[in-house]
Amino acid sequence: MWLDNCRPKGMTPTKLLSPATQTCKILALAVVLLGTASAAGAIELRSATLNAWQDYARDARVRMESRLEAKESFLWIDESADRAQRVRRGETVVAPLLDNGVHPVPHGAIHHWIGAVFLPGATMASFLAVVDDYDRYSEIYKPVVAASKSHAAKGNKRAFSMIWQRRVLFVHAAIQAWFQAHEGMVDACRGYTVVDATRVQQIQHFRQASERLLPPDTGDGFMWRIQSIIRFEQRDGGVYLEIEAMTLTRDIPASLQWLVAPVVKRLSVNSLVTTLEKTRNAVSAQKVAVAMRVRQGQE
């Protein structure tokens, strides 16, 4: 059975090395501030905000290492029998992590959510063939991902870039970001990817004649930093996928909390659900395509 040999040929177990990583495959959330940012005007990332983010991301890495070292369940879904059953039945489960999903920091906010989905019939090889194909992200995750490109790869670290866009009402936000992904296998059937944005820049007037790329850490503060932690395990006749998404944005003005907070939650949940389900659909489509080629004697 394929469960006896989950790891694709050539991959060996590794341990989490650096705080760097791999994103997420997307998770698009920060346009939650689209309406308020336009009214509040441009803002620059402050050192106190960045320091708070670095501390928070470091704590998330410590929790990840606890899972890798078996001090906690490797998968978040296994912490709750009900949650695991819902995912196994085909439900896409998303929940906030800490502080109801939004953690306030000086002059900013960290949005932290986690979601899980089951990919029936998938193997480790078929799953990785999709999520490691960064050049196809603009196809898999369109229209949120407008462009994607794979860059350098060395060992279990890979670099890629994406242009992420989101339109809410009359505001069109676009971000160009460069990412570093750190990929590893815990054992033959369990793996992870950690993705960090190494540079994030807002694109002003996206797809207009006046389009221009703003300097890092300037602009409207839709998205300053991104980190994603992806865990996956092959078992039960498929692959379980979890994405833990963290994003640093400008803060929400106190006078607008009552109005914006529900929108923040809704967009955060919808973005993560969309990412998980589009990944499941892409893996399923790839499996069908391979089966058709085999039938036609091409493989």
KAMO-V116979 format. One record per residue. RES is the residue in one letter. PHI is phi in whole degrees, 0 to 359 (NA if undefined). PSI is psi as a letter, one per 30 degrees, with the letter a starting at -180 (none if undefined). Layout:
BEGIN
res: {RES & RES}
phi: {PHI & PHI}
psi: {PSI & PSI}
END
This chain:
BEGIN
res: {M & W & L & D & N & C & R & P & K & G & M & T & P & T & K & L & L & S & P & A & T & Q & T & C & K & I & L & A & L & A & V & V & L & L & G & T & A & S & A & A & G & A & I & E & L & R & S & A & T & L & N & A & W & Q & D & Y & A & R & D & A & R & V & R & M & E & S & R & L & E & A & K & E & S & F & L & W & I & D & E & S & A & D & R & A & Q & R & V & R & R & G & E & T & V & V & A & P & L & L & D & N & G & V & H & P & V & P & H & G & A & I & H & H & W & I & G & A & V & F & L & P & G & A & T & M & A & S & F & L & A & V & V & D & D & Y & D & R & Y & S & E & I & Y & K & P & V & V & A & A & S & K & S & H & A & A & K & G & N & K & R & A & F & S & M & I & W & Q & R & R & V & L & F & V & H & A & A & I & Q & A & W & F & Q & A & H & E & G & M & V & D & A & C & R & G & Y & T & V & V & D & A & T & R & V & Q & Q & I & Q & H & F & R & Q & A & S & E & R & L & L & P & P & D & T & G & D & G & F & M & W & R & I & Q & S & I & I & R & F & E & Q & R & D & G & G & V & Y & L & E & I & E & A & M & T & L & T & R & D & I & P & A & S & L & Q & W & L & V & A & P & V & V & K & R & L & S & V & N & S & L & V & T & T & L & E & K & T & R & N & A & V & S & A & Q & K & V & A & V & A & M & R & V & R & Q & G & Q & E}
phi: {NA & 296 & 295 & 281 & 213 & 289 & 289 & 300 & 304 & 96 & 265 & 238 & 301 & 223 & 247 & 296 & 257 & 239 & 287 & 290 & 172 & 199 & 254 & 341 & 0 & 102 & 249 & 275 & 247 & 288 & 288 & 306 & 260 & 304 & 292 & 287 & 296 & 297 & 285 & 279 & 91 & 293 & 210 & 252 & 293 & 264 & 297 & 295 & 292 & 296 & 298 & 296 & 297 & 297 & 296 & 295 & 296 & 296 & 296 & 296 & 294 & 298 & 296 & 296 & 297 & 297 & 291 & 293 & 268 & 66 & 282 & 225 & 301 & 297 & 259 & 299 & 296 & 283 & 281 & 216 & 297 & 295 & 298 & 297 & 294 & 297 & 293 & 297 & 284 & 112 & 280 & 267 & 255 & 229 & 210 & 284 & 245 & 68 & 53 & 59 & 95 & 232 & 251 & 289 & 228 & 305 & 63 & 194 & 211 & 252 & 260 & 224 & 226 & 223 & 215 & 217 & 210 & 252 & 252 & 295 & 79 & 282 & 244 & 301 & 294 & 291 & 293 & 293 & 299 & 272 & 286 & 269 & 268 & 297 & 296 & 264 & 300 & 293 & 274 & 291 & 250 & 293 & 269 & 298 & 268 & 275 & 203 & 208 & 206 & 275 & 242 & 291 & 225 & 215 & 63 & 261 & 244 & 225 & 245 & 205 & 228 & 214 & 249 & 249 & 224 & 206 & 247 & 231 & 56 & 259 & 254 & 242 & 260 & 219 & 229 & 252 & 223 & 249 & 235 & 239 & 251 & 248 & 247 & 206 & 245 & 280 & 205 & 298 & 242 & 227 & 212 & 207 & 220 & 245 & 238 & 240 & 279 & 271 & 207 & 231 & 224 & 283 & 259 & 275 & 57 & 303 & 60 & 243 & 299 & 267 & 304 & 207 & 267 & 280 & 299 & 304 & 67 & 234 & 101 & 268 & 75 & 297 & 201 & 259 & 219 & 220 & 218 & 232 & 239 & 247 & 238 & 212 & 216 & 267 & 189 & 58 & 79 & 183 & 234 & 271 & 238 & 236 & 234 & 252 & 245 & 235 & 222 & 258 & 228 & 295 & 280 & 262 & 306 & 304 & 292 & 246 & 304 & 298 & 272 & 276 & 306 & 297 & 292 & 304 & 297 & 297 & 293 & 298 & 296 & 298 & 296 & 289 & 300 & 299 & 299 & 296 & 288 & 291 & 295 & 300 & 296 & 292 & 295 & 296 & 295 & 293 & 296 & 295 & 298 & 296 & 298 & 293 & 293 & 297 & 297 & 272 & 76 & 270 & 226}
psi: {k & f & f & f & i & e & k & l & k & f & k & l & k & l & l & k & e & l & f & a & b & k & k & h & h & g & j & i & e & f & g & f & g & e & e & e & e & e & e & f & l & l & k & k & k & l & e & e & e & e & e & e & e & e & e & e & e & e & e & e & e & e & e & e & e & e & e & e & g & g & f & l & k & e & k & e & f & f & f & k & e & e & e & e & e & e & e & e & f & g & k & j & k & k & l & l & j & k & h & g & f & j & j & k & l & j & g & a & k & k & k & j & l & k & l & l & l & k & j & k & f & l & l & e & e & e & e & f & f & e & f & f & i & f & f & g & e & f & e & e & g & l & f & e & j & f & k & k & k & k & b & k & k & j & b & g & k & k & k & l & l & l & k & k & l & k & k & j & c & g & k & j & k & k & k & k & k & k & l & k & k & j & k & l & k & e & a & f & g & k & l & l & k & k & k & k & k & f & k & k & k & k & j & k & h & k & g & l & f & g & k & l & k & l & l & k & g & l & b & f & g & e & j & e & l & k & k & k & j & k & k & k & k & j & l & g & g & a & k & k & k & k & k & j & k & k & k & k & l & l & l & k & k & e & f & g & e & e & e & e & e & e & e & e & e & e & e & e & e & e & e & e & e & e & e & e & e & e & e & e & e & e & e & e & e & e & e & e & e & e & e & e & e & e & e & g & g & f & none}
END
